[in-house]
Amino acid sequence: MMNGDLVWSFSEHVKSQGKSESSCSHFRYDLRVLLKWLARRRLALSELTSQVMQEHLRYREKYPYRPKRLEPILHTLRTFCRYAIHRRLIFDDPTEGISCRWLHVPGGFAGYQGALRQFLVRPSDILRYQLPLFAPYWEQYLEHLLRHGYAKGTLHRLNFPIYYFHRYVIRRHLGSITEITPRIIDDYIRRAGMDGRRIYQRRFGKDYVRHLRSSVNAFVTFAFRQMNQEFGKPKTITESRLIPVSLVNGYLEFCRVHRGLKEITLQNRLRYLLRFRRFLSGRRLSHLKDISILHVDAFLMHESKLMKGPGLAPVATMVRSFFEYLHLHDHIASDLARDVVSPCRFSQDRRPRYLPWSKVEQVLSSIDQSRPVGIRDHALLCLLTYHGIRPREAANLKMSDIDWAKSSFLLRHRKNGDSEAYPLFPDVQKAIEKYLPVRPSCGLSNVFLTDRAPYKPLNSSSMFSIATKYLRRCFGDSLTQYGPYVFRHSFAKALIDRGAKMEDVLTLLGHHRLDSTFVYTRIATEDLREVSDNYSALL
């Protein structure tokens, strides 16, 4: 078919669809330009590809009599390609996936295979969220999140704060991502709050502000790590004349080396010590020798208003330990630690909370195992129930600690300091084997992981929430205690009811002293009932 006949037949086709004569003239003109351009390049109409079409659009962009926008030209070419396919002049649509905004991108939209394409569909959206000032770390960050199993909906919600932060950074005339500081992020959050009040006539909620800050901080921190830099200044202890930072660090190192305290205990002691230092600074003390037992009593009285009962005991322990360290290293002349007394508490006031074994089995059977999270929760609670281990020990259990051939598992660094292998109960082994196929596939070695990205090991707080959820589902608010220790106490009670020796109970529970195990003899109510029934006449 000659070019003139093709142009005329296409014009008649467009006119039959209800287009006006002026529109048909534009269609004829754009098609003539395309055919002449192909003739100069010695290309047949059947050789028209997406790359050739993109080159033609770049040529039309520089054409002296081109329209003001390329979209009408692209619309004409798309209409013509559909007509040519119907006439069997070509077999594939070369305009598919072409966007006028992608003309100067190598390979166009079809050639882009970055992370944004995995959860965005429209070419305009992908081009919008490429964020050139943050390149290449922005797409590396998205690929990092995709590798860790983030859902597409989560990535969509993440796009918005980073996009608007990118606009804000450009308005601040920053040249690169390395010029971003924590103060700039704070200014962005403040500006976003002002815009929210101006546009929506209301303040942003705390959860939304927290989402903005965490999203921006996470991306910028990742970008700085890729450049082998640290974002922002690490949190440091402020200097003080009364208790210098060197003295604080020396005390913590003393507790770590000579007392063998774990990291979480050291963090708690540091928090209490900084509160103690702040309290003493408010009393205008300038030297350690000026501290008296009256100041210590005033501090403990002040803390007693914030925490009551057993919660004040670790604060008093820290104060006593700190003064022992000061006296031992000759920072103070008198040993004030001898005068620091912990809150008075009845030594037998702790009474373990337990459930009858039938009630424990009722909780395990109530777990819905039709979903992966239910399978995980059932395996976790079976481990806590049939072995009575602590939540921290279950959280630290690694895949390499389970010996499937010998049906045993290794508990490392229990509270008593020992690491020992224990036989794996058959029901627990079956529950864990059922969980492994639905366990998230990632590089983490812990057995129990979160069910949603970012995947990370469950901690003691997560296990408390899981145990409390199923206990409340079965018993409502009728229990006096919730959490994973209910299963541990029920395990100890079941051992004692079945006549287990106290030494064996001590080993299974991981106690350091037998006095800790004797606590569970206070809940031997059946034995007390037997004494009451059989020997009441002798009393």
Secondary structure as GFF3:
##gff-version 3
##sequence-region A 1 539
A	DSSP	alpha_helix	3	16	.	.	.	ID=ss1
A	DSSP	alpha_helix	21	40	.	.	.	ID=ss2
A	DSSP	three_ten_helix	45	47	.	.	.	ID=ss3
A	DSSP	alpha_helix	50	62	.	.	.	ID=ss4
A	DSSP	alpha_helix	71	86	.	.	.	ID=ss5
A	DSSP	three_ten_helix	100	102	.	.	.	ID=ss6
A	DSSP	alpha_helix	108	111	.	.	.	ID=ss7
A	DSSP	three_ten_helix	115	118	.	.	.	ID=ss8
A	DSSP	alpha_helix	123	128	.	.	.	ID=ss9
A	DSSP	three_ten_helix	132	134	.	.	.	ID=ss10
A	DSSP	alpha_helix	137	147	.	.	.	ID=ss11
A	DSSP	alpha_helix	152	171	.	.	.	ID=ss12
A	DSSP	three_ten_helix	177	179	.	.	.	ID=ss13
A	DSSP	alpha_helix	182	200	.	.	.	ID=ss14
A	DSSP	alpha_helix	206	226	.	.	.	ID=ss15
A	DSSP	alpha_helix	245	257	.	.	.	ID=ss16
A	DSSP	alpha_helix	263	282	.	.	.	ID=ss17
A	DSSP	three_ten_helix	288	290	.	.	.	ID=ss18
A	DSSP	alpha_helix	293	304	.	.	.	ID=ss19
A	DSSP	three_ten_helix	309	312	.	.	.	ID=ss20
A	DSSP	alpha_helix	313	328	.	.	.	ID=ss21
A	DSSP	three_ten_helix	336	339	.	.	.	ID=ss22
A	DSSP	alpha_helix	357	365	.	.	.	ID=ss23
A	DSSP	alpha_helix	372	387	.	.	.	ID=ss24
A	DSSP	alpha_helix	391	395	.	.	.	ID=ss25
A	DSSP	three_ten_helix	399	401	.	.	.	ID=ss26
A	DSSP	beta_strand	402	403	.	.	.	ID=ss27
A	DSSP	beta_strand	408	411	.	.	.	ID=ss28
A	DSSP	beta_strand	420	423	.	.	.	ID=ss29
A	DSSP	alpha_helix	426	435	.	.	.	ID=ss30
A	DSSP	three_ten_helix	436	438	.	.	.	ID=ss31
A	DSSP	alpha_helix	460	475	.	.	.	ID=ss32
A	DSSP	alpha_helix	485	497	.	.	.	ID=ss33
A	DSSP	alpha_helix	502	509	.	.	.	ID=ss34
A	DSSP	alpha_helix	514	517	.	.	.	ID=ss35
A	DSSP	three_ten_helix	518	523	.	.	.	ID=ss36
A	DSSP	alpha_helix	525	535	.	.	.	ID=ss37
A	DSSP	three_ten_helix	536	538	.	.	.	ID=ss38
###
